[in-house]
Amino acid sequence: MSKIIIIGAHGGTARIVTERLLSETSDELVLFLRNSSRLSQYKDNPRVTLVEGDVLNTEDLARSMSDVDIVYSNVGGTDLEKQIASIIKAMDQTGKKRLLFISALGARHEVPGKFGEWNEQAISAFLPGFRASAKLLDDSDIDFTEIRPAWLTDNQEIKYETTDETEKFKGTEVSRASVADFVIKVIADPAQYERASVGLDKPGTDGDKPSWT
């Protein structure tokens, strides 16, 4: 049994991870989010601790992760670099080492061709934060797994392949359920993918842009 803090716990992928951990494991969860009432369905669950807080408040974050085994970040936004810096600082203060972090394709300049050009434009406001966060992790002593999913869908399917940071990204899309499945597998065996950056996509979705655009 492990204890996991999920930061940004109301995110779509985070909610899938929460449900699967509660139904498939005996793990305990700390769900950290801005508005805890959004996850009020868990307030009476003895395996869940709900924490309302701001990821940029490092001291509150550190208190919330003081007794966890694994940190899973599902935060995002144009200020992602500041959020990841706060998470790293809180982990350093509490001696935590294992971090799973949801990033995005393009964070490592790894998306080739026309799709890469389209992606650069489509998420131009966010890529600087993803790239700065990747450098913060590289420069830290955190045992991180940076997860770079393709464009996310809500399809109820688990179909994905992985690439490492030295490989060109493949497909254009992947389901949140697939990303959650990868997270669950690494939580179950956290010695996997330490200090690694992993791309996730659905096989056969290569193209110039996602299918729905």
MOMORA-V669492 format. One record per run of one state. SS is the DSSP state (hx for helix, st for strand, lp for the rest). FROM is the first residue (numbers start at 1). TO is the last residue. If there is no record, write none. Layout:
[[SS FROM TO] [SS FROM TO]]
This chain:
[[lp 1 2] [st 3 7] [lp 8 11] [hx 12 24] [lp 25 27] [st 28 33] [lp 34 35] [hx 36 42] [lp 43 47] [st 48 52] [lp 53 57] [hx 58 64] [lp 65 69] [st 70 73] [lp 74 79] [hx 80 94] [lp 95 97] [st 98 102] [lp 103 112] [hx 113 122] [lp 123 123] [hx 124 139] [lp 140 142] [st 143 149] [lp 150 150] [st 151 153] [lp 154 160] [st 161 164] [lp 165 172] [st 173 175] [hx 176 188] [lp 189 195] [st 196 201] [lp 202 213]]
